[in-house]
Amino acid sequence: MAITTMTQTTMKPPPKESVTITDNRTGKTIIVPITNNSIPAVAFKALKTTPAISSDSIDTDDTANGIRVFDPAFLNTAAISSKITFIDGDRGFLMHRGYPIEQLAEKSDFLETAYLLIYGRLPDKKQDSTWRYEVMHHTEISEDVKKVIGSMRYDSHPMSVFISAFAALGAFAPEANPALQGRNLYIQNKDVMNKNIIRILGKAGTVAAASMRLRMNRPLIPPRADYSYCENLLYMMDSQSEAENYRPDPRLVRALDILFILHADHEMNCSTATMTHVGSSLVDPYSAIAASAAALYGPLHGGANEAVIRMVEKIGTVDNVLPFLEKVKAKKELLFGFGHRVYRNTDPRSKIIREVAETVFEACGREPLIEVATALRDAALKDDFFVSRRLYPNVDFWSGLIYKALGFPLDFFPILFAVPRVAGWLAHWKQMLDHGNGKIWRPRQVYVGEGLRDYVPIEKRAEIEVSKDQDGVLELPHYQTKRRLGAKL
């Protein structure tokens, strides 16, 4: 990458695959190469200036280090180059490692897709057999981890259990901890990396099932290595302890397989960015998974399909759909399950899920809310208010209805998002360590606070009057200065 600083004497036609940037404050011009339709943010450092400040002041704009690229919420920032997932939001297209999501959902299963995401190719017969055997024979969790899970309240949110359990798993794998074994453990030893990828993927389903059994106040069911991944998950969640030969309905197993394929990866989303950001510190992958799961836990990420169910339940009947949409237009109600940060067309996963829904309803009975949801979709797609804003149904619109028909409680929905997304998190973590530059992720900020000032002793400070424009000024509650030992604050 060569960044050229242009002057009047060196001005010549720039290369076609480049962008010319001029700082109108100084007249300085730089030519930045375009690679893969992107330019490096560090190019703007070349536009540094010499600030006109006195010796007793500070340049809080940091102009000596060039121009900062300000992008709150990363609306147009690429932090990594990747070979894993491609999304064309305008066309409504999604592919993993070059394979369209429609083909994977039709012909693949979750474990094969996980192998594809992590290792970059579809496995041959020997690789496939070894991969399935290893993952399914690493599904057991230790008695100590079971105790950690069992120590939580029965009404704990399943995601809290999932996050805590993964943090605990790291404590029981000291040989997998770079803080103990050396910072470059996963960079230099690929056998250790592959072993822990298999461990994490295998144990994710077991931890998920344990969180379900905890809230049901039922004993944990040991995993079955002779079952498929999704079949084993349903077995561990639903089996009665005395029913050793219980096997879930194959239709539901296949439906969950497809749903897991659709949720396995979705490019650099909030939780995946967390995995790579935390992973860049070279922490162990169990801790990074726990952090990523915490990011996914949030209602703006993994909790979206739960919000859809609550919305459809609130609408109640088909007759209430149009009045509800009018309230949405008037900003009196929120519409969940429509639109997407990336897609400006229909989410391709939503079409596949709608077909899966019919299979689930055939096995479990038709979900009563499906008629309301269908009427809501049809009405929104006929209304120019929503179409002009490109608010089309996304993957969360239908997935929640399927999970509800399967009998999962609402607070378990994020778990069913997290388990398959573990494959995507591991894929991006491995890619970063295999091909990254070894630097810890450290975003910069634009400072807009106070300028340089001197410390004032407390006895000389004037009382600060809190006003509306003094956001964030701390007001402490008035507690009694003397309290009994153990009294609540």
C-alpha positions as CSV (number, residue, x, y, z in Angstrom):
1,M,0.0,0.0,0.0
2,A,1.6,3.2,-1.2
3,I,0.0,6.6,-0.1
4,T,1.2,9.5,-2.2
5,T,1.3,13.1,-0.9
6,M,0.8,15.4,-3.8
7,T,2.2,19.0,-4.2
8,Q,1.8,21.4,-7.0
9,T,5.2,20.4,-8.5
10,T,4.5,16.6,-8.4
11,M,0.8,16.8,-9.5
12,K,0.1,14.1,-12.2
13,P,-3.0,12.0,-13.1
14,P,-3.7,9.7,-10.2
15,P,-4.1,5.9,-10.7
16,K,-7.7,4.8,-11.6
17,E,-8.0,2.5,-8.6
18,S,-7.4,5.3,-6.1
19,V,-9.1,8.2,-4.3
20,T,-7.8,11.7,-4.0
21,I,-8.4,13.5,-0.7
22,T,-7.6,17.2,-0.2
23,D,-7.6,18.9,3.2
24,N,-9.0,22.3,2.5
25,R,-7.5,23.7,5.7
26,T,-4.0,23.2,4.5
27,G,-4.3,22.4,0.8
28,K,-2.5,19.1,1.4
29,T,-3.6,16.3,-1.0
30,I,-3.0,12.6,-0.7
31,I,-3.8,9.8,-3.2
32,V,-4.9,6.6,-1.5
33,P,-5.0,3.2,-3.4
34,I,-8.4,1.4,-3.4
35,T,-8.1,-2.3,-2.6
36,N,-11.2,-4.5,-2.6
37,N,-13.4,-1.3,-2.7
38,S,-11.8,-0.1,0.6
39,I,-9.2,2.4,1.7
40,P,-7.1,2.2,4.8
41,A,-8.1,4.5,7.6
42,V,-4.5,5.1,8.5
43,A,-4.1,6.9,5.2
44,F,-5.7,9.9,6.9
45,K,-2.7,10.2,9.3
46,A,-0.8,11.7,6.3
47,L,-3.1,14.8,6.7
48,K,-1.4,15.9,9.9
49,T,-0.9,19.5,10.7
50,T,1.1,21.5,13.1
51,P,-1.3,22.9,15.7
52,A,-1.0,26.6,16.6
53,I,-1.0,26.2,20.4
54,S,0.9,27.7,23.2
55,S,3.4,25.8,25.4
56,D,0.9,25.6,28.3
57,S,-2.0,24.2,26.3
58,I,-2.9,20.9,24.6
59,D,-4.2,20.2,21.1
60,T,-7.3,18.2,22.1
61,D,-8.2,17.7,18.4
62,D,-4.9,15.8,18.0
63,T,-4.3,17.4,14.6
64,A,-0.6,16.5,14.7
65,N,-1.6,12.9,14.1
66,G,-3.8,13.5,11.1
67,I,-7.6,13.2,10.6
68,R,-9.6,10.7,12.6
69,V,-12.3,8.7,10.8
70,F,-15.4,9.1,13.0
71,D,-17.8,6.2,12.7
72,P,-20.1,5.6,15.7
73,A,-21.6,2.1,15.7
74,F,-19.3,1.2,12.8
75,L,-21.8,2.1,10.1
76,N,-19.1,2.0,7.4
77,T,-16.0,0.6,8.9
78,A,-14.3,-2.7,7.9
79,A,-12.1,-3.9,10.7
80,I,-10.9,-7.1,9.1
81,S,-10.7,-8.7,5.7
82,S,-12.4,-12.1,5.6
83,K,-13.0,-15.1,3.4
84,I,-15.9,-16.6,5.4
85,T,-19.2,-14.9,4.7
86,F,-20.4,-12.5,2.0
87,I,-23.6,-10.5,2.1
88,D,-25.1,-8.4,-0.7
89,G,-27.7,-6.4,1.2
90,D,-29.2,-4.8,-1.9
91,R,-29.9,-8.1,-3.6
92,G,-30.8,-10.0,-0.4
93,F,-28.0,-12.5,-1.0
94,L,-25.9,-14.5,1.6
95,M,-23.1,-17.1,1.0
96,H,-20.6,-18.9,3.2
97,R,-17.2,-19.6,1.6
98,G,-18.8,-19.2,-1.8
99,Y,-21.8,-21.5,-1.2
100,P,-25.2,-19.8,-1.3
101,I,-27.2,-20.1,1.9
102,E,-30.1,-21.7,0.0
103,Q,-27.9,-24.6,-1.1
104,L,-26.4,-25.2,2.3
105,A,-29.9,-25.1,4.0
106,E,-31.2,-27.6,1.4
107,K,-28.2,-30.0,1.2
108,S,-26.0,-29.6,4.2
109,D,-26.4,-30.0,8.0
110,F,-25.1,-27.9,10.9
111,L,-21.9,-29.8,11.6
112,E,-20.8,-29.9,7.9
113,T,-21.6,-26.2,7.6
114,A,-19.6,-25.5,10.8
115,Y,-16.6,-27.3,9.3
116,L,-17.0,-25.3,6.1
117,L,-17.0,-22.0,8.1
118,I,-14.0,-22.9,10.2
119,Y,-11.8,-24.6,7.7
120,G,-12.8,-23.0,4.5
121,R,-13.9,-26.1,2.5
122,L,-16.5,-28.9,2.6
123,P,-15.0,-32.0,4.2
124,D,-14.3,-35.2,2.3
125,K,-15.7,-38.5,3.6
126,K,-12.8,-39.2,5.9
127,Q,-12.7,-35.6,7.2
128,D,-16.4,-35.6,7.7
129,S,-16.4,-38.8,9.7
130,T,-13.5,-37.7,11.9
131,W,-15.0,-34.3,12.5
132,R,-18.4,-35.7,13.5
133,Y,-16.8,-38.3,15.8
134,E,-14.6,-35.8,17.5
135,V,-17.2,-33.2,18.1
136,M,-19.8,-35.7,19.4
137,H,-17.2,-37.3,21.7
138,H,-16.4,-34.0,23.2
139,T,-19.9,-33.2,24.4
140,E,-19.5,-34.2,28.1
141,I,-18.9,-31.5,30.7
142,S,-17.1,-32.1,33.9
143,E,-18.9,-32.6,37.3
144,D,-17.4,-29.3,38.5
145,V,-18.9,-27.4,35.6
146,K,-22.2,-29.1,36.3
147,K,-21.9,-27.8,39.9
148,V,-21.4,-24.3,38.6
149,I,-24.6,-24.6,36.5
150,G,-26.5,-26.2,39.3
151,S,-25.5,-23.5,41.8
152,M,-27.6,-21.0,39.8
153,R,-31.3,-20.2,40.6
154,Y,-33.9,-22.1,38.6
155,D,-35.3,-18.8,37.2
156,S,-31.9,-17.6,36.0
157,H,-32.0,-16.4,32.4
158,P,-30.6,-19.2,30.2
159,M,-28.1,-16.8,28.6
160,S,-26.7,-15.9,32.0
161,V,-26.1,-19.7,32.7
162,F,-24.6,-20.1,29.2
163,I,-22.2,-17.2,29.7
164,S,-21.2,-18.3,33.2
165,A,-20.7,-21.9,32.1
166,F,-18.3,-21.0,29.3
167,A,-16.3,-18.8,31.5
168,A,-16.1,-21.7,33.9
169,L,-15.1,-24.1,31.1
170,G,-12.0,-22.0,30.6
171,A,-11.0,-22.4,34.3
172,F,-11.0,-26.2,33.9
173,A,-8.8,-26.1,30.8
174,P,-5.5,-24.5,32.0
175,E,-3.6,-26.3,29.2
176,A,-5.7,-24.1,26.8
177,N,-5.0,-20.8,28.4
178,P,-2.3,-18.6,26.8
179,A,-1.9,-16.7,30.0
180,L,-0.5,-19.9,31.5
181,Q,1.0,-21.6,28.4
182,G,2.4,-18.7,26.5
183,R,0.8,-15.8,24.6
184,N,1.3,-17.4,21.2
185,L,-0.2,-20.8,22.1
186,Y,-2.9,-20.6,19.4
187,I,-0.7,-19.0,16.8
188,Q,2.1,-21.5,17.0
189,N,0.3,-24.7,18.0
190,K,-2.6,-25.5,15.6
191,D,-3.2,-28.9,17.2
192,V,-4.2,-27.1,20.4
193,M,-6.4,-24.7,18.4
194,N,-8.2,-27.5,16.6
195,K,-8.6,-29.5,19.8
196,N,-10.3,-26.6,21.6
197,I,-12.5,-25.7,18.6
198,I,-13.8,-29.3,18.8
199,R,-14.3,-29.0,22.6
200,I,-16.1,-25.7,22.4
201,L,-18.4,-26.8,19.6
202,G,-19.2,-30.1,21.3
203,K,-19.9,-28.6,24.7
204,A,-22.0,-25.7,23.5
205,G,-25.0,-27.9,23.0
206,T,-24.6,-29.6,26.4
207,V,-24.3,-26.3,28.2
208,A,-27.4,-25.0,26.3
209,A,-29.4,-28.2,27.3
210,A,-28.2,-27.8,30.9
211,S,-29.5,-24.3,31.1
212,M,-32.9,-25.6,29.9
213,R,-33.0,-28.5,32.4
214,L,-32.0,-26.1,35.2
215,R,-35.1,-23.8,34.6
216,M,-37.3,-27.0,34.3
217,N,-35.9,-28.2,37.7
218,R,-35.0,-31.5,36.0
219,P,-31.7,-33.5,36.2
220,L,-29.2,-33.1,33.5
221,I,-29.3,-35.7,30.8
222,P,-25.9,-37.1,29.6
223,P,-25.2,-36.5,25.8
224,R,-25.5,-39.2,23.2
225,A,-22.4,-39.4,21.0
226,D,-24.3,-41.8,18.6
227,Y,-26.9,-39.1,17.8
228,S,-26.4,-36.2,15.4
229,Y,-25.6,-32.7,16.8
230,C,-29.1,-31.3,16.7
231,E,-30.7,-34.7,17.6
232,N,-28.5,-34.9,20.7
233,L,-29.4,-31.3,21.7
234,L,-33.2,-32.0,21.5
235,Y,-32.6,-35.3,23.3
236,M,-30.8,-33.7,26.2
237,M,-33.4,-31.0,26.6
238,D,-36.5,-33.2,26.3
239,S,-35.7,-36.7,27.4
240,Q,-37.1,-38.1,30.6
241,S,-34.3,-39.7,32.7
242,E,-35.8,-43.1,32.4
243,A,-36.4,-43.0,28.7
244,E,-32.9,-44.1,27.4
245,N,-34.1,-45.0,23.9
246,Y,-36.0,-41.7,23.3
247,R,-35.3,-40.2,19.9
248,P,-36.6,-36.8,18.9
249,D,-38.9,-36.5,15.8
250,P,-36.7,-36.6,12.7
251,R,-38.7,-33.7,11.2
252,L,-37.9,-31.5,14.2
253,V,-34.2,-32.5,14.1
254,R,-34.0,-31.5,10.4
255,A,-35.8,-28.2,11.1
256,L,-33.4,-27.4,13.9
257,D,-30.5,-28.3,11.7
258,I,-31.7,-25.8,9.1
259,L,-32.2,-23.1,11.6
260,F,-28.7,-23.7,13.0
261,I,-27.3,-23.4,9.5
262,L,-29.1,-20.1,9.0
263,H,-27.8,-18.7,12.3
264,A,-24.2,-20.1,12.1
265,D,-22.6,-16.9,10.8
266,H,-23.6,-13.6,9.5
267,E,-20.4,-11.7,8.8
268,M,-19.1,-9.0,11.3
269,N,-22.1,-8.5,13.5
270,C,-22.0,-7.3,17.1
271,S,-21.2,-10.6,18.8
272,T,-18.7,-11.7,16.1
273,A,-16.9,-8.4,16.3
274,T,-16.7,-9.0,20.1
275,M,-15.1,-12.4,19.5
276,T,-12.4,-10.9,17.3
277,H,-12.0,-7.9,19.4
278,V,-11.6,-9.8,22.6
279,G,-9.6,-12.6,20.8
280,S,-7.1,-10.1,19.6
281,S,-5.8,-9.8,23.1
282,L,-4.8,-13.5,22.8
283,V,-7.1,-14.5,25.6
284,D,-8.3,-18.2,25.7
285,P,-11.3,-19.0,23.4
286,Y,-13.6,-19.9,26.3
287,S,-13.4,-16.4,27.7
288,A,-13.8,-14.9,24.2
289,I,-16.9,-17.1,23.6
290,A,-18.4,-16.0,27.0
291,A,-17.8,-12.3,26.0
292,S,-19.4,-12.9,22.6
293,A,-22.4,-14.6,24.2
294,A,-22.8,-11.6,26.4
295,A,-22.9,-9.4,23.3
296,L,-25.5,-11.6,21.7
297,Y,-27.6,-11.6,24.9
298,G,-28.6,-8.0,24.3
299,P,-32.2,-7.3,23.0
300,L,-30.8,-5.5,20.0
301,H,-29.0,-8.7,18.9
302,G,-30.0,-12.1,20.1
303,G,-33.3,-11.1,21.7
304,A,-35.0,-9.8,18.5
305,N,-37.1,-12.9,17.8
306,E,-38.4,-12.8,21.4
307,A,-39.5,-9.3,20.7
308,V,-41.4,-10.5,17.6
309,I,-43.4,-13.0,19.6
310,R,-44.3,-10.4,22.2
311,M,-45.4,-8.0,19.4
312,V,-47.6,-10.6,17.6
313,E,-49.1,-11.6,20.9
314,K,-49.9,-8.0,21.6
315,I,-51.6,-7.6,18.2
316,G,-53.7,-10.7,19.1
317,T,-55.9,-11.1,16.0
318,V,-55.8,-10.6,12.3
319,D,-58.3,-7.7,12.6
320,N,-55.9,-5.8,14.8
321,V,-53.1,-5.9,12.2
322,L,-54.0,-2.7,10.2
323,P,-54.7,-0.6,13.3
324,F,-51.3,-1.7,14.7
325,L,-49.4,-0.7,11.6
326,E,-51.1,2.7,11.7
327,K,-49.7,3.1,15.2
328,V,-46.3,2.1,13.9
329,K,-46.5,4.8,11.3
330,A,-47.5,7.3,14.0
331,K,-44.5,6.2,16.1
332,K,-46.8,4.9,18.8
333,E,-45.7,1.3,18.4
334,L,-42.5,-0.5,17.4
335,L,-42.3,-3.0,14.5
336,F,-40.0,-5.9,15.2
337,G,-38.8,-8.5,12.8
338,F,-38.7,-6.2,9.8
339,G,-35.7,-4.5,8.2
340,H,-32.0,-5.2,8.8
341,R,-28.8,-3.2,9.3
342,V,-27.3,-4.9,6.2
343,Y,-30.1,-6.0,4.0
344,R,-32.0,-3.5,1.9
345,N,-34.0,-6.3,0.4
346,T,-35.7,-9.4,1.8
347,D,-33.4,-11.4,4.2
348,P,-32.8,-14.6,2.2
349,R,-32.9,-16.6,5.5
350,S,-36.5,-15.5,6.1
351,K,-37.7,-17.3,3.0
352,I,-36.1,-20.5,4.0
353,I,-37.4,-20.3,7.6
354,R,-41.0,-19.8,6.4
355,E,-40.7,-23.2,4.6
356,V,-39.2,-24.8,7.8
357,A,-42.2,-23.4,9.8
358,E,-44.6,-25.6,7.9
359,T,-42.6,-28.7,8.7
360,V,-42.6,-27.8,12.4
361,F,-46.3,-27.0,12.4
362,E,-47.0,-30.4,10.8
363,A,-45.2,-32.1,13.6
364,C,-46.2,-30.0,16.6
365,G,-49.5,-28.4,15.5
366,R,-50.1,-25.1,13.9
367,E,-48.9,-22.1,16.0
368,P,-52.0,-19.9,16.5
369,L,-50.0,-16.7,16.1
370,I,-48.9,-17.7,12.5
371,E,-52.1,-16.3,11.0
372,V,-51.5,-13.0,12.7
373,A,-47.9,-13.0,11.7
374,T,-48.8,-13.8,8.0
375,A,-51.4,-11.1,7.9
376,L,-48.8,-8.6,9.4
377,R,-46.2,-9.6,6.8
378,D,-48.7,-9.3,3.9
379,A,-50.1,-5.9,5.0
380,A,-46.6,-4.5,5.5
381,L,-45.4,-5.6,2.1
382,K,-48.4,-3.9,0.5
383,D,-47.9,-0.6,2.3
384,D,-45.6,1.9,0.6
385,F,-44.7,3.3,4.0
386,F,-42.7,0.1,4.8
387,V,-41.7,-0.9,1.3
388,S,-40.2,2.6,0.5
389,R,-38.1,2.2,3.7
390,R,-37.1,-1.3,2.7
391,L,-38.6,-2.9,5.8
392,Y,-38.9,-6.5,4.8
393,P,-39.3,-9.5,7.1
394,N,-36.0,-10.7,8.5
395,V,-34.8,-14.0,10.0
396,D,-36.2,-13.1,13.4
397,F,-39.7,-12.7,12.2
398,W,-40.3,-16.4,11.6
399,S,-37.7,-18.1,13.9
400,G,-39.5,-17.0,17.0
401,L,-42.7,-18.6,15.9
402,I,-41.0,-21.8,15.1
403,Y,-39.2,-21.9,18.5
404,K,-42.5,-21.2,20.2
405,A,-44.2,-24.0,18.3
406,L,-41.4,-26.3,19.4
407,G,-42.3,-25.5,23.0
408,F,-39.2,-23.4,23.9
409,P,-39.8,-20.6,26.5
410,L,-39.2,-17.0,25.2
411,D,-36.1,-16.5,27.3
412,F,-34.5,-19.6,25.7
413,F,-34.6,-18.1,22.2
414,P,-31.2,-16.4,22.4
415,I,-29.6,-19.7,23.4
416,L,-30.9,-21.2,20.2
417,F,-29.1,-18.3,18.4
418,A,-25.9,-18.6,20.4
419,V,-25.3,-22.4,20.0
420,P,-25.0,-22.3,16.2
421,R,-23.3,-18.9,16.2
422,V,-20.4,-20.5,18.2
423,A,-19.3,-22.0,14.9
424,G,-19.2,-18.6,13.3
425,W,-17.4,-17.1,16.2
426,L,-14.7,-19.8,16.1
427,A,-14.3,-19.4,12.4
428,H,-13.6,-15.7,12.7
429,W,-11.4,-16.2,15.7
430,K,-9.3,-18.8,13.9
431,Q,-9.1,-16.6,10.7
432,M,-7.9,-13.7,12.8
433,L,-5.1,-15.7,14.5
434,D,-4.1,-17.5,11.2
435,H,-4.0,-14.4,9.0
436,G,-4.1,-11.3,11.3
437,N,-1.3,-8.9,11.9
438,G,-0.9,-9.9,15.5
439,K,-2.0,-6.5,16.8
440,I,-4.5,-6.0,19.6
441,W,-7.7,-4.2,18.5
442,R,-7.6,-0.7,19.9
443,P,-10.1,1.8,18.4
444,R,-9.4,5.5,18.7
445,Q,-11.8,8.2,19.9
446,V,-12.7,11.8,19.1
447,Y,-12.2,13.7,22.3
448,V,-14.8,16.4,23.0
449,G,-14.2,17.0,26.7
450,E,-12.6,19.8,28.7
451,G,-9.4,21.5,27.7
452,L,-6.3,21.6,29.9
453,R,-7.2,22.9,33.4
454,D,-5.6,22.9,36.9
455,Y,-6.7,20.8,39.8
456,V,-8.7,22.7,42.5
457,P,-8.6,21.6,46.1
458,I,-12.0,20.6,47.4
459,E,-12.3,23.4,50.0
460,K,-11.9,25.9,47.2
461,R,-14.4,24.5,44.7
462,A,-17.6,26.3,44.2
463,E,-20.8,24.3,44.4
464,I,-21.8,22.9,41.0
465,E,-25.3,23.6,40.0
466,V,-26.6,20.6,38.0
467,S,-28.4,21.8,34.9
468,K,-30.0,20.1,31.9
469,D,-27.0,20.6,29.8
470,Q,-24.6,19.0,32.3
471,D,-25.2,15.4,31.3
472,G,-23.7,12.7,33.4
473,V,-23.0,14.8,36.6
474,L,-23.3,12.4,39.4
475,E,-26.0,13.1,42.1
476,L,-25.6,10.7,45.1
477,P,-28.7,9.6,47.0
478,H,-29.0,11.0,50.5
479,Y,-28.2,8.0,52.7
480,Q,-27.9,8.1,56.5
481,T,-24.3,8.6,57.5
482,K,-24.6,5.9,60.2
483,R,-26.1,2.5,59.4
484,R,-26.5,-0.8,61.1
485,L,-24.2,-3.6,59.9
486,G,-25.8,-5.5,57.0
487,A,-28.5,-2.9,56.4
488,K,-29.5,-2.5,52.7
489,L,-28.6,0.6,50.8
